[in-house]
Amino acid sequence: MKTLDQQLEDLREAVLARHQELMARSEAQSDLKASIDALEEVTQVPRTEIEALAARIFGRCNLPEHNSPLEQMLGGEAFFPPEVREALRQLPAADQEEFLVLYRLNAKGRGLAFFFALLPPPLSAHYLYLGRWWLQIPYSLTLGGCFLWWLVDLFRVSSMTYQANRQLARRLWRQLDRKAHSK
């Protein structure tokens, strides 16, 4: 029969293994949330009891609120620049909602960008889709750099979409900031 220390060590290893599986499956999950998910799954203890125990251990509960749309978006979308993330948390709820609506309407999708990049030059329109029309002109005129630029872009389209969405977040934040200061 195992001792209590051995049982605790086995439990700790099981939780760590499950935590690593969850983190690999979903990079968007925060470390704390993934740890609580793993602990809940391994121990079969309800999440509310785990959170209450964490609150007792730490003296206060530091668990992130995932109820608001902003926290769900900020927790799941790591591409918001840090200055935008912090500034958004300080905005009133109405302005946060306005930012999220504008962002969701204007954010670029990787799938669509990849589709546009898959079209052979000069039909490729991924630079236009990502708002970089000044690059689309030489790209089309050179037939995607004699197809070499086109091949490279097939590997870069994901990071180009990521950067376009980060720039969009900054631009929307500046617009909201100017609007708030003009009031």
C-alpha positions as CSV (number, residue, x, y, z in Angstrom):
1,M,0.0,0.0,0.0
2,K,1.3,3.4,-0.9
3,T,2.0,6.0,1.7
4,L,0.3,9.4,1.7
5,D,3.5,11.0,0.4
6,Q,3.6,8.6,-2.5
7,Q,-0.1,9.1,-3.3
8,L,0.4,12.9,-3.3
9,E,3.5,12.6,-5.5
10,D,1.5,10.4,-8.0
11,L,-1.3,12.9,-7.9
12,R,1.1,15.8,-8.6
13,E,2.6,13.9,-11.5
14,A,-0.8,13.1,-13.0
15,V,-1.9,16.8,-12.6
16,L,1.4,18.0,-14.3
17,A,1.0,15.5,-17.1
18,R,-2.6,16.5,-17.7
19,H,-1.6,20.2,-17.5
20,Q,1.0,19.7,-20.2
21,E,-1.5,17.9,-22.4
22,L,-4.0,20.7,-22.0
23,M,-1.4,23.4,-22.7
24,A,-0.3,21.6,-25.8
25,R,-3.9,21.3,-27.0
26,S,-4.8,24.9,-26.5
27,E,-2.1,27.6,-26.3
28,A,-4.7,30.2,-25.6
29,Q,-5.5,28.8,-22.1
30,S,-3.8,30.6,-19.3
31,D,-1.4,28.6,-17.0
32,L,-3.7,28.9,-14.0
33,K,-6.8,27.9,-16.0
34,A,-5.0,24.9,-17.5
35,S,-3.8,23.8,-14.0
36,I,-7.2,24.0,-12.5
37,D,-8.7,22.1,-15.5
38,A,-6.1,19.4,-15.0
39,L,-6.6,19.2,-11.3
40,E,-10.4,19.1,-11.7
41,E,-10.1,16.3,-14.2
42,V,-7.6,14.2,-12.3
43,T,-9.1,14.6,-8.8
44,Q,-12.8,14.7,-9.9
45,V,-13.2,17.6,-7.5
46,P,-15.6,20.3,-8.8
47,R,-14.0,23.5,-10.0
48,T,-15.8,25.6,-7.4
49,E,-14.2,23.7,-4.6
50,I,-10.8,23.9,-6.2
51,E,-11.2,27.7,-6.6
52,A,-12.4,28.0,-3.0
53,L,-9.4,26.0,-1.8
54,A,-7.1,28.3,-3.8
55,A,-8.7,31.3,-2.3
56,R,-8.1,29.9,1.2
57,I,-4.5,29.1,0.4
58,F,-3.7,32.5,-1.1
59,G,-5.9,34.5,1.3
60,R,-7.8,36.0,-1.6
61,C,-8.9,34.6,-5.0
62,N,-6.6,35.7,-7.8
63,L,-8.4,33.8,-10.5
64,P,-9.1,35.7,-13.7
65,E,-12.7,36.6,-14.4
66,H,-13.6,34.9,-17.7
67,N,-17.2,36.2,-17.6
68,S,-16.7,39.5,-19.5
69,P,-16.3,39.4,-23.3
70,L,-13.1,41.5,-22.9
71,E,-11.4,39.0,-20.5
72,Q,-12.4,36.1,-22.8
73,M,-10.9,37.9,-25.8
74,L,-7.8,39.0,-23.9
75,G,-7.3,35.6,-22.5
76,G,-7.7,33.9,-25.8
77,E,-6.1,36.3,-28.1
78,A,-2.4,36.7,-27.3
79,F,-1.9,39.0,-30.3
80,F,-3.1,42.1,-28.6
81,P,-0.1,44.2,-27.9
82,P,0.6,44.6,-24.1
83,E,-0.1,48.3,-24.0
84,V,-3.5,47.8,-25.7
85,R,-4.4,44.9,-23.3
86,E,-3.7,47.0,-20.2
87,A,-5.4,50.1,-21.6
88,L,-8.5,48.1,-22.5
89,R,-8.8,46.7,-19.0
90,Q,-9.1,50.3,-17.7
91,L,-11.8,51.4,-20.2
92,P,-15.5,51.5,-19.2
93,A,-17.6,48.5,-20.3
94,A,-19.3,50.3,-23.2
95,D,-15.9,51.3,-24.7
96,Q,-14.6,47.8,-24.3
97,E,-17.6,46.5,-26.1
98,E,-17.2,49.0,-28.9
99,F,-13.5,48.0,-29.3
100,L,-14.4,44.3,-29.4
101,V,-17.1,44.9,-32.0
102,L,-14.9,47.0,-34.2
103,Y,-12.0,44.5,-33.8
104,R,-14.2,41.5,-34.7
105,L,-15.6,43.2,-37.7
106,N,-12.2,44.2,-39.1
107,A,-9.9,41.4,-38.0
108,K,-8.3,39.4,-40.7
109,G,-8.7,35.6,-40.8
110,R,-5.8,33.3,-41.5
111,G,-7.8,31.0,-43.6
112,L,-9.0,33.6,-46.0
113,A,-5.5,35.2,-46.2
114,F,-4.1,31.8,-47.0
115,F,-6.8,31.2,-49.7
116,F,-5.8,34.5,-51.3
117,A,-2.1,33.6,-51.1
118,L,-2.7,30.2,-52.7
119,L,-3.9,31.8,-55.9
120,P,-1.0,32.0,-58.3
121,P,0.4,35.5,-59.1
122,P,-0.9,37.9,-60.4
123,L,-4.2,36.6,-59.1
124,S,-3.0,36.5,-55.5
125,A,-4.6,39.1,-53.4
126,H,-3.4,38.4,-49.9
127,Y,-1.5,41.8,-49.6
128,L,-4.7,43.6,-50.6
129,Y,-6.7,41.6,-48.1
130,L,-4.2,42.4,-45.3
131,G,-4.3,46.1,-46.2
132,R,-0.8,46.3,-47.7
133,W,-1.8,47.4,-51.2
134,W,1.6,49.1,-51.7
135,L,3.2,45.6,-51.7
136,Q,0.5,44.1,-53.9
137,I,1.6,46.3,-56.9
138,P,5.2,45.1,-57.1
139,Y,4.2,41.6,-56.2
140,S,1.7,41.4,-59.1
141,L,4.0,43.2,-61.6
142,T,6.9,40.7,-60.9
143,L,4.5,37.7,-60.9
144,G,5.3,37.1,-57.2
145,G,9.0,37.6,-57.8
146,C,9.0,35.0,-60.5
147,F,7.0,32.8,-58.1
148,L,9.8,32.8,-55.5
149,W,8.1,35.5,-53.5
150,W,4.9,33.7,-53.8
151,L,6.4,30.5,-52.4
152,V,7.9,32.3,-49.5
153,D,4.6,34.1,-48.8
154,L,2.8,30.7,-48.5
155,F,4.9,30.1,-45.3
156,R,4.6,33.7,-44.1
157,V,0.9,34.3,-44.5
158,S,0.1,33.2,-40.9
159,S,2.6,35.7,-39.4
160,M,1.5,38.4,-41.8
161,T,-2.1,38.0,-40.6
162,Y,-1.0,38.0,-37.0
163,Q,0.9,41.3,-37.5
164,A,-2.1,42.8,-39.4
165,N,-4.4,42.0,-36.5
166,R,-1.9,43.5,-34.0
167,Q,-1.7,46.7,-36.0
168,L,-5.5,46.8,-36.2
169,A,-5.8,46.5,-32.4
170,R,-3.3,49.4,-32.0
171,R,-5.2,51.5,-34.6
172,L,-8.5,50.9,-32.9
173,W,-7.1,51.7,-29.5
174,R,-5.7,55.0,-30.8
175,Q,-9.1,55.9,-32.3
176,L,-10.8,55.1,-28.9
177,D,-8.2,57.0,-27.0
178,R,-8.6,60.1,-29.3
179,K,-12.4,59.9,-28.9
180,A,-12.1,59.7,-25.1
181,H,-9.8,62.7,-24.9
182,S,-12.0,64.8,-27.2
183,K,-15.0,64.4,-24.9
